[in-house]
Amino acid sequence: MDFFMLNLITINLSLRIKSYNKGLRKSKVIKRDEKP
């Protein structure tokens, strides 16, 4: 059970990191577009 829980936690963290990186990319693109 412990291994299964650790597996879920690592998958959850990896998904969060991926979505966080996507958000950073979007914000960078928006900032780039705002500059004249």
Secondary structure as UniProt FT lines:
FT   HELIX           2..34
//
